[in-house]
Amino acid sequence: MARRAAGDDLDPADRRILRELQKDGRISIADLAERVGLTATPCWRRVRDMEQRGVIRGYACLVDPAAAGFEVEALVQVTLERHAALAINEFVAELKAIPNVVECLSLTGPYDAQLRVLAPSIAAFEQLLMNRLMKIAGVAHLNSAIVLNRLVDRAELPV
């Protein structure tokens, strides 16, 4: 039998809850229940259940990078020399030690990974690229692009 994805178990009320929580993760259960058309106790149970199943991974504060002093956002595509599990694990461990690397995606196609990197300036990005990213063992090639503007930027999933 085929395994069902976690999202297959979401009914319309769960999806309404998720949409509201994505808009405001600090909303009270009472207000959330009112917005989604439930009473507080069943709403709280649904939220708790989705947290326990991993549908809701957590709650966060979204910070504007420029307002926090990161004037440069860059996308860095990475080609690795080897694709053995140990080499990939070491690469990921090195990236996790660099706070300016805020996202790493494993890719299909010509690159093995894409990084989202924040820096306070072009000079700081250059230093990070040359002194940290290019020196990670197993990196064969890097290609970078500076983000000029975010034309679509949403944190909410279309649940």
Secondary structure by P-SEA (a helix, b strand, c coil): cccccccccccaaaaaaaaaaaacccccaaaaaaaacccaaaaaaaaaaaaaaccccbbbbbbccccccccbbbbbbbbbccccaaaaaaaaaaaaacccccbbbbbccccccccbbbbccaaaaaaaacccccccccccbbbbbbbcccccccccccc
